[in-house]
């Protein structure tokens, strides 16, 4: 009795398996895999016309970036922008030859990391990739005495604000006076001289 039951079950399973296989084969024949499809080229006079937008989309887009030309460099007309140059001339007058005025100085040239914190490379890069607009130094020793930054519209951007915060905290930590000057068409030379003296005297 048990043997007949298993024979019947086996016969049912084989029939089901065969039927399932036939169904799958029919599906495969009706919808072949894209890689197995044969594309029959229609005569040119029977090919559907593409829309103008489709033809344009099919064309490769040239961004004009790549070039086989060798890199060409040019010299800027000045190290400073026009607003920076105006402030620089005012700083030269205001310093009255008592200090050296340097421009576009990299922070890494006058600030260094004095310990071995975690992520040392990151902290070193923090000063290597930033610069200050102007740096006033002692005439004889070239000791940094005062940082002067020109605050223009670029300082309102988020990234600039982050840099400004880093500079503020760093210069405060190392005891280097820091003066921010608002962008102006013309600067009061005497007022700027007074501000410089006050900042440097505080340090001394």
Buried (B, 14 or more C-beta within 10 A) or exposed (E): EEEEEEEEEEEEEEEEEEEEEEEEEEEEEEEEEEEEEEEEEEEEEEEEEEEEEEEEEEEEEEEEEEEEEEEEEEEEEEEBEEBBEBBBBBBEBBBEEBBBBBBEBBBBBBBEEEEEEEEEEEBBEBBBEBBBBBBBBEEEEEEBBBBBBBBBEEBEEEEBEEBBEBBEEBBEEEEBBBBBBEBEEEBEBEEBBEBBBEBBEEEE
